[in-house]
């Protein structure tokens, strides 16, 4: 089982004008300079998505993520543009941001109005190979209780439209407004999940299964369990930490399910409250989970999760890399905190954008 457990990552990137430091709707120009494989457009014309290949080794995943970043950054620089991996960037311009040519995106704009128009957001998605769709649906619920910790590692969106939104992940709070976001809930398997999707389609809420935005879901297009709760991360090491922990959590809960061990009850209200706290404070604050309502320091919960998953990480061959990534993360802190420190020096959002562009590039060159 474990030797077949591949992991892949989809990253979303903002394209920014290096003179104004604002988002710019020129992703199409950047994509025209990129190879077709590995890159795709996004809902807004100021974003590009990259897709790694499935990897068994986290070291191979790191090389794939870094290589895709370097190619993207090289293409953007030819146009005097920058690439920023973050949940949001502070300076935006809605003019020209919408893609009116794709019928699917047209449905989103028409159906969801300002929810779609304001989605100048970028996230990191992690895919872990789970061939059995019944099992994938069950595991999506079983791993839900750890989502606040993974979100807290990724928080990178304190600023939007020239304001500090008061959250370490403003992206997560914006995303929570979508009708199909949040915890998946306890479902019996693929048949019940498909009925939920069919009901949402019949009601006109969504057009297809790809518009189901649960925190964790069976992928709509590949045989994987997909993590969707995290901000984009400027530092590749943080993506590797999240990917390694998520794969280990899937294995941990897979084995528990096969052994007949019941998962703790996950109340959806508590789960949403725990995610809110992670979005509000990030790892620098006290966090809770859906099953542990007593607040504890975020850094402590990250370190504890790495320790608890140690035996699984050992069997996956990931322990050394994940522990190193965790030490680096706990030393540096979250992107949201680094952005706020950068802004505090001069009160200039250009410094925040420059930091994000630099970290996105520097971490791709680090080996």
URZIDA-V27966 format. One record per pair of residues at least 4 apart in sequence whose ideal C-beta (glycine too) atoms are under 8 Angstrom apart, sorted by sequence separation. I is the first residue (numbers start at 1). J is the second residue. D is the distance in whole Angstrom. If there is no record, write none. Layout:
I;J;D  I;J;D
This chain:
1;5;7  17;21;7  20;24;8  26;30;6  27;31;6  28;32;7  29;33;7  30;34;7  34;38;8  35;39;7  41;45;7  43;47;7  56;60;7  57;61;7  58;62;6  59;63;7  60;64;6  61;65;6  62;66;6  63;67;6  64;68;6  65;69;6  66;70;6  67;71;6  68;72;6  69;73;6  70;74;6  71;75;7  72;76;6  73;77;6  74;78;7  75;79;8  77;81;7  88;92;8  93;97;7  94;98;8  101;105;8  102;106;7  103;107;7  104;108;7  105;109;6  106;110;6  107;111;6  108;112;6  109;113;7  112;116;4  113;117;7  114;118;6  115;119;7  132;136;7  133;137;7  134;138;7  135;139;6  136;140;6  137;141;7  138;142;6  139;143;6  140;144;7  143;147;7  146;150;6  147;151;6  148;152;6  149;153;7  150;154;7  151;155;7  159;163;7  169;173;7  170;174;6  171;175;6  172;176;6  173;177;8  177;181;7  188;192;5  189;193;7  190;194;6  191;195;7  192;196;7  193;197;7  194;198;6  195;199;6  196;200;7  197;201;6  198;202;6  199;203;6  201;205;8  207;211;6  213;217;8  219;223;7  234;238;8  235;239;8  236;240;6  237;241;6  238;242;6  239;243;6  240;244;6  241;245;6  242;246;6  243;247;6  244;248;6  245;249;6  246;250;6  247;251;6  248;252;6  249;253;6  250;254;6  251;255;6  252;256;6  253;257;6  254;258;7  255;259;6  257;261;7  266;270;7  267;271;7  268;272;6  269;273;6  270;274;6  271;275;7  272;276;6  273;277;7  274;278;7  275;279;6  276;280;6  277;281;6  278;282;7  281;285;2  283;287;8  288;292;6  289;293;8  292;296;8  296;300;5  297;301;7  298;302;7  299;303;6  300;304;6  301;305;6  302;306;7  303;307;6  304;308;6  305;309;6  306;310;7  309;313;5  310;314;6  311;315;7  312;316;6  318;322;5  319;323;6  320;324;6  321;325;6  322;326;6  323;327;6  324;328;6  325;329;6  326;330;6  327;331;6  328;332;6  329;333;8  333;337;5  334;338;7  335;339;6  336;340;7  337;341;7  338;342;6  339;343;6  340;344;6  341;345;7  343;347;7  348;352;8  349;353;7  350;354;6  351;355;6  352;356;7  353;357;6  354;358;6  355;359;6  356;360;6  357;361;7  358;362;6  359;363;6  360;364;7  361;365;7  362;366;6  16;21;6  17;22;5  34;39;5  42;47;4  55;60;4  76;81;4  77;82;8  84;89;5  92;97;8  100;105;8  111;116;8  130;135;6  159;164;6  160;165;6  165;170;4  167;172;7  176;181;5  187;192;5  200;205;5  201;206;6  206;211;4  212;217;6  219;224;5  233;238;4  256;261;4  266;271;6  280;285;7  281;286;7  288;293;5  296;301;6  313;318;5  314;319;5  333;338;7  343;348;7  346;351;6  16;22;6  17;23;8  41;47;8  42;48;7  55;61;4  76;82;6  99;105;5  100;106;6  130;136;4  158;164;6  159;165;7  167;173;6  175;181;6  176;182;7  187;193;5  200;206;5  201;207;7  206;212;7  218;224;8  219;225;7  233;239;5  257;263;8  281;287;7  288;294;7  313;319;4  332;338;7  343;349;7  345;351;6  16;23;6  17;24;4  41;48;7  42;49;5  76;83;5  98;105;8  109;116;5  158;165;6  201;208;7  218;225;6  219;226;5  256;263;7  288;295;5  306;313;8  15;23;7  16;24;6  31;39;6  40;48;8  41;49;7  108;116;5  109;117;7  157;165;8  158;166;8  165;173;8  212;220;7  217;225;8  218;226;7  277;285;7  287;295;7  288;296;8  343;351;6  14;23;6  15;24;6  31;40;8  39;48;6  40;49;5  52;61;6  55;64;6  100;109;8  130;139;6  158;167;7  184;193;8  187;196;7  197;206;8  216;225;6  217;226;6  233;242;7  277;286;8  278;287;6  286;295;4  287;296;7  310;319;6  313;322;5  342;351;5  343;352;5  31;41;6  39;49;7  73;83;5  157;167;7  158;168;6  160;170;5  210;220;4  216;226;7  253;263;7  277;287;6  286;296;6  287;297;8  313;323;8  342;352;5  15;26;6  39;50;6  40;51;7  53;64;6  72;83;6  98;109;6  157;168;8  158;169;8  159;170;8  209;220;4  210;221;7  216;227;6  217;228;7  277;288;6  286;297;6  287;298;5  15;27;5  38;50;6  39;51;8  52;64;4  157;169;5  158;170;6  197;209;5  200;212;7  208;220;7  215;227;8  216;228;7  230;242;6  285;297;8  286;298;7  289;301;8  342;354;8  28;41;7  38;51;6  52;65;6  155;168;4  156;169;7  157;170;5  215;228;6  216;229;7  274;287;7  285;298;6  309;322;8  339;352;5  342;355;5  27;41;6  34;48;8  38;52;8  69;83;7  155;169;4  157;171;4  214;228;7  215;229;4  274;288;5  284;298;6  287;301;5  15;30;6  27;42;7  50;65;8  154;169;7  156;171;8  157;172;8  197;212;6  213;228;6  227;242;7  273;288;7  274;289;5  283;298;4  284;299;8  52;68;7  69;85;8  152;168;8  274;290;5  282;298;7  283;299;6  306;322;6  339;355;6  27;44;8  28;45;6  31;48;6  51;68;8  155;172;8  281;298;7  306;323;6  338;355;7  339;356;7  27;45;5  30;48;6  50;68;4  151;169;6  277;295;8  25;44;7  26;45;7  27;46;6  50;69;7  98;117;7  227;246;5  271;290;4  283;302;6  25;45;4  26;46;7  27;47;6  97;117;8  180;200;7  270;290;5  278;298;8  306;326;5  25;46;5  27;48;5  151;172;6  270;291;8  335;356;8  338;359;8  24;46;6  50;72;6  23;46;4  94;117;7  97;120;7  267;290;6  270;293;7  303;326;7  48;72;6  266;290;5  302;326;6  335;359;8  180;205;7  193;218;7  225;250;6  266;291;7  94;120;8  179;205;6  180;206;6  265;291;8  264;291;4  302;329;7  303;330;7  92;120;5  190;218;7  302;330;7  39;68;8  12;42;6  38;68;6  124;154;6  184;214;4  15;46;5  89;120;8  180;211;6  183;214;7  184;215;7  299;330;5  14;46;6  15;47;7  88;120;7  180;212;5  181;213;5  182;214;7  183;215;6  184;216;6  14;47;6  15;48;6  38;71;8  39;72;7  88;121;6  180;213;5  181;214;7  182;215;6  184;217;6  13;47;6  87;121;6  88;122;8  180;214;7  181;215;7  12;47;6  13;48;5  48;83;8  87;122;6  178;213;5  12;48;7  13;49;7  35;71;7  86;122;7  87;123;7  121;157;7  147;183;8  12;49;5  13;50;7  34;71;7  85;122;7  11;49;7  34;72;7  175;213;7  10;49;6  11;50;5  85;124;8  144;183;5  10;50;7  120;160;8  144;184;7  10;51;5  34;75;5  9;51;8  10;52;8  30;72;7  33;75;4  141;183;8  8;51;7  9;52;5  141;184;6  8;52;5  140;184;5  141;185;7  8;53;7  30;75;5  33;78;6  141;186;5  8;54;5  30;76;5  33;79;8  46;92;8  141;187;7  229;275;7  283;329;8  7;54;7  8;55;7  137;184;8  6;54;4  7;55;6  123;171;7  6;55;6  7;56;8  30;79;7  122;171;7  138;187;8  284;333;6  6;56;6  29;79;6  121;171;5  137;187;5  138;188;8  283;333;7  284;334;6  5;56;8  7;58;7  30;81;7  45;96;7  46;97;6  137;188;8  138;189;7  283;334;5  9;61;7  45;97;6  123;175;8  137;189;5  282;334;5  284;336;8  3;56;7  8;61;7  26;79;7  44;97;5  45;98;7  121;174;6  137;190;6  284;337;5  7;61;6  11;65;7  44;98;7  45;99;5  121;175;7  136;190;7  282;336;5  9;64;8  26;81;6  44;99;7  119;174;7  134;189;4  137;192;7  282;337;7  9;65;6  43;99;7  118;174;7  133;189;8  134;190;5  137;193;5  11;68;7  24;81;7  133;190;4  134;191;8  172;229;7  252;309;6  11;69;8  41;99;7  13;72;7  172;231;7  133;193;8  171;231;5  215;275;7  245;305;6  249;309;7  252;312;5  15;76;6  19;80;7  41;102;8  245;306;7  248;309;4  251;312;5  18;80;6  43;105;6  115;177;6  169;231;5  17;80;8  18;81;6  115;178;6  17;81;7  18;82;5  245;309;7  248;312;4  251;315;8  16;81;7  17;82;8  43;108;6  248;313;5  251;316;7  15;81;6  16;82;5  23;89;6  112;178;7  15;82;7  16;83;8  87;154;8  15;83;7  16;84;6  21;89;8  23;91;7  87;155;7  88;156;8  92;160;7  147;215;5  248;316;6  14;83;7  22;91;4  23;92;5  24;93;8  87;156;5  88;157;4  90;159;4  92;161;6  147;216;7  244;313;7  247;316;7  13;83;5  14;84;4  21;91;5  22;92;7  23;93;6  25;95;8  86;156;4  87;157;3  89;159;7  90;160;7  91;161;8  248;318;7  13;84;7  14;85;8  20;91;7  22;93;5  25;96;4  85;156;8  86;157;6  88;159;6  90;161;8  91;162;6  144;215;6  247;318;7  13;85;5  14;86;7  25;97;5  88;160;5  90;162;6  144;216;6  244;316;8  12;85;8  16;89;6  43;116;7  47;120;8  54;127;7  90;163;8  143;216;6  11;85;6  14;88;8  23;97;7  46;120;7  140;214;7  157;231;5  244;318;5  248;322;8  14;89;5  16;91;8  44;119;7  47;122;6  54;129;6  154;229;8  156;231;4  43;119;6  44;120;6  140;216;4  154;230;4  155;231;6  156;232;6  139;216;8  140;217;6  150;227;7  153;230;7  154;231;4  156;233;6  244;321;7  245;322;7  140;218;7  151;229;5  154;232;8  156;234;6  244;322;4  150;229;6  151;230;6  154;233;5  42;122;8  150;230;6  151;231;8  186;266;7  137;218;6  240;321;7  241;322;6  244;325;7  87;169;6  88;170;6  136;218;4  143;225;8  147;229;5  240;322;8  87;170;7  88;171;6  183;266;7  185;268;6  87;171;3  154;238;7  241;325;4  87;172;7  133;218;6  140;225;6  153;238;6  183;268;5  240;325;5  241;326;6  139;225;6  182;268;7  136;223;8  238;325;7  130;218;8  136;224;8  153;241;6  154;242;6  183;271;4  237;325;5  241;329;6  136;225;5  153;242;6  182;271;8  183;272;7  133;223;8  182;272;6  237;328;5  238;329;6  127;219;6  131;223;5  150;242;5  237;329;7  111;204;8  130;223;7  182;275;8  129;223;7  130;224;6  127;222;7  129;224;6  130;225;5  150;245;7  111;207;8  128;224;6  149;245;8  150;246;7  176;272;8  23;120;6  127;224;4  128;225;5  235;332;7  238;335;8  127;225;7  127;226;5  128;227;8  146;245;8  176;275;8  107;207;5  126;226;7  127;227;8  176;276;8  235;335;7  125;226;6  126;227;4  234;335;5  125;227;6  233;335;7  104;207;7  108;211;8  125;228;5  143;246;8  146;249;6  172;275;7  173;276;8  104;208;8  126;230;8  231;335;8  123;228;7  125;230;8  14;120;8  124;230;5  143;249;5  172;278;8  173;279;5  123;230;6  124;231;7  143;250;6  172;279;4  183;290;8  14;122;6  123;231;6  124;232;5  12;121;8  13;122;6  122;231;7  123;232;6  124;233;6  169;278;7  170;279;8  12;122;4  122;232;4  143;253;5  168;278;8  169;279;4  11;122;8  12;123;6  139;250;6  142;253;4  168;279;6  12;124;7  167;279;5  168;280;7  11;124;6  126;239;8  167;280;5  168;281;6  169;282;7  10;124;7  139;253;5  142;256;7  166;280;8  168;282;3  9;124;7  10;125;4  124;239;6  139;254;6  142;257;7  9;125;7  126;242;6  168;284;7  9;126;6  10;127;7  126;243;5  168;285;8  8;126;7  9;127;7  124;242;7  128;246;6  139;257;7  7;126;7  8;127;5  128;247;5  135;254;7  138;257;6  145;264;7  7;127;7  126;246;5  130;250;7  7;128;5  126;247;8  142;263;4  145;266;6  234;355;8  6;128;7  7;129;7  128;250;5  135;257;7  141;263;7  144;266;5  234;356;5  5;128;6  6;129;4  155;278;7  5;129;6  130;254;8  147;271;7  151;275;6  155;279;7  235;359;6  4;129;7  141;266;7  234;359;4  145;271;7  148;274;4  152;278;4  234;360;5  237;363;7  144;271;6  147;274;8  148;275;5  151;278;4  155;282;4  236;363;4  147;275;6  151;279;6  155;283;7  235;363;4  236;364;6  148;277;7  149;278;7  152;281;8  234;363;7  237;366;8  148;278;4  152;282;5  153;283;6  236;366;7  147;278;8  152;283;4  152;287;6  149;287;7  148;287;6  148;288;7  149;289;7  148;289;6  148;290;8  146;289;7  87;231;3  145;289;5  86;231;7  87;232;6  145;290;5  86;232;5  144;290;7  145;291;5  152;298;5  85;232;4  86;233;8  85;233;6  86;234;6  85;234;5  149;298;8  152;301;8  153;302;6  84;234;7  152;302;7  149;301;5  149;302;6  149;305;6  146;305;7  168;334;6  69;236;7  169;336;7  168;336;4  168;337;8  66;236;6  65;236;5  62;236;6  65;239;6  65;240;8  153;329;6  164;340;7  62;240;6  156;334;7  158;336;5  61;240;7  155;334;5  156;335;4  157;336;7  164;343;8  154;334;8  155;335;7  156;336;6  159;339;7  153;334;7  154;335;8  155;336;4  158;339;6  58;240;6  61;243;6  152;334;7  158;340;6  156;339;7  159;343;7  58;243;7  58;244;5  162;349;7  159;349;7  159;352;6  156;356;8  8;224;7  14;232;8  13;232;7  12;232;5  11;232;6  11;239;7  9;239;6  9;243;6  7;243;5  7;244;8  7;246;8  7;247;5  5;247;6  5;250;7  5;251;6  2;251;6  86;335;6  1;251;8  1;254;7  86;339;8  90;343;8  91;349;6  62;321;8  90;349;4  57;317;7  58;318;5  59;321;7  90;352;5  91;353;7  58;321;5  89;352;8  90;353;7  58;322;7  89;353;6  89;356;7  84;353;7  86;356;5  82;353;7  85;356;7  84;356;4  84;357;5  83;357;7  85;359;8  86;360;8  82;357;4  85;360;5  84;360;6  83;360;6  83;361;7  73;360;7  73;361;5  69;360;7  73;364;7  69;361;7  69;363;8  70;364;5  69;364;4  70;365;7  66;363;8  66;364;5  65;364;8  66;365;7  66;366;8  66;367;8  5;316;7  2;315;6  2;316;6  21;349;7  21;350;5  21;353;4  21;354;7  16;353;6  18;357;8  16;357;7  13;360;7
